[in-house]
Every structure is written in structure tokens, then in C-alpha cells.
Amino acid sequence: METIIKPFKINKEIVAIPSKSVLHRQLILGMLSRGIVTIENIVYSKDVLATVGILRNLGVLVNTNENNIEIDSSNLSIPELELFANESGSTLRFMIPVVASLGFDATFTGGGRLPERPMEAYLEVLPQKGVTMNYCDNFLPLTISGKLQSGLYELRGDISSQYISGLLMALANLEEDSEIVITTKLESKPYVDITIEVLKEFGVNIVEEENKYYISGSNNFEHGNYFCEGDYSQAAFFLVAGAIGGQVKVKGLKNNSTQGDKAIIDLLKSMGADIEISDMIIVKESSLIGIEIDATDIPDLVPILCVAACKANGTTRIYGVERLKHKESDRINSTINMLTNLGANISYDGESIVVIGHEKLSGGTIDSVGDHRIAMSAAIASLICENEVRIIGSESVNKSYPKFFDDFIN
């Protein structure tokens, strides 16, 4: 699928779509509640549907309504399963230990680049805790058997926070207490904070100390009605759009959210963006300046921050980007290729992405390489292009934001 966007000035008011990060966790903890849970404010992206599909394979009754999803997990009893995570890293890394905590034998499969994405942390620690893991050349298909055991878990924190989040949910489902010790600096910690917050909503309290998490056993996950807050990761595209090419009003974002990508507001302010915050966030086109950005905790913002940097006067340097190589694409290369094709001055020096900004890009054709954030970033970049932008593989936005082009163009 191709989408062609001609240069225009944006003037939009949108409602932020629900947070995919929060929703994954709510769905999984709803399953662990062993009761009936209703979650309001839903968008059925491919990643969310991957989690829903696995819940159904586990015996959960799932009703997918237009504005809410109802799950009944009172009967989980299927002993052998094949579970397809599609291209969702969150689904896979969350569900492996969770399924192991249920004691089910299962084979996990996936699509796209998911079989190539790192899984070493689980391959190292889970076999020490009662889980047999079998796989071939890539990490998928991966077959697990045995029941996860409670106890002490030591994990590196500089690979993916999803391992810690997955284990927090799984260990809370066991009868005995457990402890997770992080042996290196924890990157993307805000995503672990989201997990802890959603666990608390479901009645489970995690005790956090420096580099440690204590998880009590024998928890009763609360069932009932829940609401999924708006997504700063996706809203970031529109907030940048307002800053570089018109005016955008975004509703539905939680002001005191634990989402790490809420940092987009402070980063845009540091670049000189005109931002007003009340019951909505209003961003107006502004004269931006280049800054230095540490992306260690906000890797998903890097492509759209690079777009903002293209309009900024001077040089923007974004460091802490190494893990971007293991996303839906090698996101360092795909971001640089995308913006270079549109006429940007952007490079990677081995440690940082460096963007030298100027008023306009030329436009042109880019390939999303199957990466939703590359497709959406290219679309926003069209606001500062002199000529049209042609996006090949624009259907990749379905992974996280199926109605992105409707919200952006219409």
C-alpha cells in the first residue's frame, strides 16, 4: 500500500488513542484475575489483537466491542497451545513468563522481525526456574514447558525493560514471594513503572528499592471495570506536527501519567515549541532550536524527534539509541534512510544520531520497511517538505495506530 501526502498546513483537534502499553498489561492482568474484566477506551491495533488472540487460545472468552473489551478468564484449562504473537515484542515478552506461571506447555510463533529480536534474558534465567525452552536457529518458534518457580531473578536492565515487566506480572501470579535484581542500569524504566501502576490497579503492590523489585505471592488480581488512558507515544506524532507545521490540539492525555513518552512535551519546550496545557495540549508552529537528547528511556520517540530536529535551527544530537537496532526495523538506519530520502542532513556517528536542521526538506519517496513509526514519522515530515511525500508500505501503521492517516489527513 502507498500513501501520497502533498504539503499542507495542519490545523487539527484529535483525541489521543488509548495507550498500547497500558492496554497490553490490562488485558494480561485481566486474564490473571480469573474473573470478568471490562476495559473501556479501545483501539484494535495489530499488536493489541496479537495479545487478544493469545488470550483466546488460553481459554479466555473475549468480546471485542467498538469502545470496550470484555474478558472472562474463569476457565483456563488448555494444556498444549500454539500462541502467535504476530510482530508484537510486548506480547511475546510478556506472555512467555505469564504462560509459564500458569504451568501450560506452549509454542510461541511470530512474524516480521520478531523471530530475530533479542530473547537471551529469558533463555538464561527461565531454565533455572523450572521452565524448559526449546528453539531452533532464530528465537522463534519457541516451545516452553514446566511451571515457573518463585525466587530470586537476576537480569540485565540494558537490553529490554519488557523482560522485567513480563516477570513482574508472572511472579505476582505465583504462590511464593519473589525478588528481581537488576544487574546493570535499567533502560526504559518508565515502562516498568507503567507495569507497576497497572498491577496496583489490579490490587497487586510491588515494593521497589534501588535496582530491586519485591513481589509478594498469593495475590488476588481484582476484576471489574478499567479505563485505558491516552497514548503519549502516538500523540507525539501530532504534537510534533503542530510544532513544525501549523497547530494541533490533543485531548485525552493523562497529565500525571507514568508513561515515559510524556517527555515529548518537555523536549519540545526545550526546543522552543509553543505549548499550552489545560484539559488538552495545544502546540503551535514555532521557531525550534537544536538540543541534545538522551533517548535511553524514550527509544520510541527517536524517529519523530528526528523529524522535529529537521526543522530546528542548529544541531540536534540524540544519544542512548543503541537498542533501536532491535525494533521492528533497525530503527537507526531506517530513520536515517527515511529522512535522507526526504532531503535531511542526518547521520549516525556510532553513538548518536546527529541532525542539522533547516527550514524545508525536499520530499520524495520512502519505504516504511514494515515499521509503523517510520511510516508515521515520514507522514509528519511532509509538513516541512516542498514536494509530496510518497510512503511505500504505509499499511504498517496498523501495528499500533490503524486510523493514523484518517486522523492526520482528513
N, C-alpha and C positions, 0 to 999 in steps of 0.2 A: 504494500500500500504506500502511495506517495501523497504528501500534502504540500501544497504550494501556498506560501504566505507572501502577499505583497506588502511593502512598507506601509505602516499606518500609525496613527497616534492612538494609544489605548486610553479609554475612559470607561472603566468598568466598576461594578459593585458585585462582589461574589460572596458566597458563603463557603467557608473552608470545608473541604471534605473531611470525613472522620479520619482519625489517626490510625493508619495501618498498624503501627507499632503497638498501640494500646489495644486495638481490636484483636490481634493475634492472641495476646495474653488473656484478654477477657474470654475468648472462645475456649481456650485451653483450660483455664481455671473453672469456667462453667461446666466443662466436662468432668473435672475432678470433684465438683460439688455433689455429683451423683443425685442431682435433682433437676428441677425445671428452672432455667435462667432465660430471661428476655433481655436483649441488648438493643437499645434504641440508637438511631443515627448510624446508618449502614451504607457503605458503598461496596459493591461486589467486584473488587479488582481480581485479577488472576491470582495474586498472592493470597488474598483472603479466601478465595474459592479453593485454593490448594489446602488450606487448613480445614475448611469446611468438609472437603472431600475425605480427608483423613479421619475427621471425627465420625463421619458416617460409616466409614469402614470399621471403626472401632465399636460400632453398635449404637452410636448416639442418634437419636431422632432429631433431625434439623428441619425446621420450617423457615425458608428464606422469603420473607415478606419484603415489600418495597422499602419500608422505613425501619424495620426491625427484624431481628432474627431470634427465633425461639429454639432452645435446645433442651432436650430431655435425655439426661445421661444416667437414668436409673438402672439401665441394663447394659453393662459392658461385659460381654462374655464370649467373644470370638477368639479362639486360641491361636490361629495361624492367619497372618494377614499380609497382603501386599499393599504398601502405602506409597502413593505417588505425590511427591512434593512439588511437582512441576519445576519452576525456576526459582522457588522461594527459599532463600537461605534461612530466613527466620523460621519458616515452617519446619524445615528439616532439622535444624539445630535445636529447636525447642522440643520437637516431638520425639527424637531419639531417646533422651533420658526419661521423658514423661511416659512413653510406652514401656520402657524398661521398668519404671517404677510400678507399673500395673502388672508386670510379670508376663507380658504377652510376647510370643515369638513373632517377629515381623521382618519383612524385607522392604527396605526403602529404595525407591527409584526416583529419578528426576530428569528434567530436560534442560536444554540450553547449556550454559556453562556450569550448572550446578554440580555435575559429577566431578568437575575439576577444582571446585572451591575447597579450601583447606578444611580438614576434619581431624587433624592429628591430635588435638587436645582430647577428644573423646576416645580415640584409638589408644591413647596412653593410659587414661585414668579409668575408663569404664570396665575393662577386663580385670582390673584389680578389685572391682566391687561387684563381682558376680555376673557380669554381662559378657557373653561370648559374642565376638564381632567377626564376621567373615565378609571379605570383599575381594575384588579382582584388581585389574590394572588401575582404574580410577577408584574413587571412593564409593561410587555407586555402580551397580546395585550393592547395598549393604544389608546383610542379614544379621539380626540380633536375636539372642535367646538368653533366658535366665532372668532372674529378678534383681533389680538394682538394690544394693545394700547401703544402709546409712553408714556414717562415719566421717573421717577426715578426707577432704579432697584438696589437693594442691594443683593449681592451674596457673599458667602464664596469663597475664592480662593484656598482652600486646598483640594478640592475634585477632580475636573477635570477642566482644562482650556477650555475644549470643550464647556462648558456652556457659557463662556464669548464669545468665538469665534462665536458660534451659534447666540447669541443675537446681537453681533456687526453686523453681516450680516443681520439679520432680522430687527433690528431697523433702519438700513440705508435704508430699503425699505419702511418705513412709512413716512407720510407727515409731522409730527411734530418732533421737536428735542427731544432727549433722553439723559440720563446720566446713566452710570453704575458705581456703587461704590463697590469696593472690600473690604469686612469687615475683612478679615484675610490675611496673607501672600499669595501671588499668586504663586502657584507652576506651573511648566512647562510654565512659562511666554513666552519663545521663540515661543511656538505655537500660542499664542495670537499675538506676533509680526509678525508671518507669515500671519495671518489673516489681520492685518492692512496693511501690504505691498501689499497683493493681492487686498484688497479693493482700495488702492491707484492706482494700475494698472488699475482698472476699473473706476477710476475717483472719488472715494469717499475718503475724508480725515477725519480721526479720530483724535481728539485732546486728547492727553494723558497727565494727570497730576498724581501726586502721588496717587495711589490707585483709580484713576478715569479715565473714558473714556467718552468723549462728542461726541455724534453722531448727526449730523445735519439731518433734514428731507428733503423730496422732492428732493432726489438725482436722477440724471440720470446716470444709470450704462452704461458705454461705451461698445459698441460692436466692434468687429474687430478680429484681429489675435493675439494670445498669444502663449507663449512658456513655457512649464513646465520644470523647472530646475531639475538637478540630485538630487538623494535622499541620503543624508548622513546617514540616519538610516539604509538603506540597504547596502550602501557602507562600513559601519563599519564592517560588517562581513568579507569582503575581506581585509580591512586594518589590522584587527587583524590577519587574515590568513597569511599575509606577515610578520608580526612581530613575529609570533611564529613558522612559518613553511616553509620559502622559500623567495619568492619575488613576489610582486603583484604591478601592475601599474593600477591605476584607472583614467579614463578620464571622462569628462562630469560633474564635480562638480564645482559649482559657488564659487569662492574664498571669496566673500563678502556676502555669504548667511546669512540670518537671522535664518536659521534652527538651533535649539538648539543642535541637534546631531552632528553638526560640531565640538563640543567639543571633539569628539573621537580623533582628531588629537593632541590636546594639552595633553589629558590624556595619549595617547600612548607615546608622547615625554617625559612626566613626568616619565613614567615607563622605559624610556631608549631606546625607539624604534628609529631606523634609518629611518628618513622620509625626503624625498625631495619633494618640492612643486614647480611646474612650470606650464606648461599647463596641467599637470597631477600630481597625487600624487603617489610617489613611496615609498613603505615600504619594507624594507629588514629584514630578520630574525636577531634578536638582543637578547642580554642578558638583560632581563627585571628585574625590581625590584618592590616589593610590595609598594603600596601607599595607602593613604586614599582618598576616592572619595565621594563627595556629589552628590547623584543621584536625588535630588529634581526636577531639571529641565530637566533631561535626563533619565526618567524611562525606555524608550525602549532600552537603551544601556546596561542595567544591565546584562542580560544573556550573551552577548558576552564579556562584561568586565570581568565577572567571568571566562570565558574561558581564556582570556589573563592572568588573575591573577594566573591561574593554572600553567602557565609556568614561572611566575615571582618568583625570589628569595626572600623569606621572606613572610610577611603577608600583604594582601590587605584587607582593611576594607571599605565596601560600605554602606553608611547610607543614610537616606532620601528615604527609599524603601517601606514605608507602603502601598502606593497606588498600588503597584504591585499585591496585593492580589485580585484586581478587574479587571484584564486584561482578555485576552482570557482563561487563566488559573489563578490559584493562583500562580503567577509567582515567588514568593519567594520559595514556596515549589517545584514547577516544575523545577526550575533552580537547586536547591539543589539536588533533586532526580536524575535529569539527570546527573549531574556531579559526584555525589556519585556513581552512577551505572558504571561510566567510571573510577572510582578509585581515584577521587579527595578528598582532605581534605577540606571540605566546610561545614559551619554551619551557623545558624541564632541565634543570642543571644537575640532576641526580639526588637532590634533596628537596628542592622547592619548585613549584610552578611559578613562573615569572611572566607577568602580563604588563606590557607597556601600552597604556591606553591612548585612544584618540577619539575624536568626535563620531566618526562614522566607520562602519565596516562596508565592504563592497557587496556582500550577498553571494549566493551561489548554491551549489548542491552539496548536501551532506548525507552520509549513511549513518543511521542510528546504531548500527551494528547490534541491533536487538536490545539496546539499553534504553529504558524508559527515560532516565534522567538526561541522557544525551539528546533524545528527541525533543523533550520539553525545553531544555536549555537553548537548543537551536531555534525553536519557535520564538522564545523571548528575545533572542538575539536579533530576530528580524526587525524589531522595533528600531534598531540603530543601523540598519542596512540601507544602502542606497538602491539596491535592486532586490528582486524577490528571493526568497529562500525556499528551496525545494528539499523536503525531508523524505528520504527513502527509508522505508521501514517504520513509518510513523505509528503503525498499529502497536508498537512496543509500549506505548503509554498505557495499554490495557493492563499491564502488570500491576500498576499502582493507582492510575487515575484515568479510568475509561472515558470520562467526559471532559478531558482536558481541553481538547480543541473546540468543543462546544462552548466551554467557559471562556476560552481565550479569544476566539474569533467572532462568535455570534453575539 
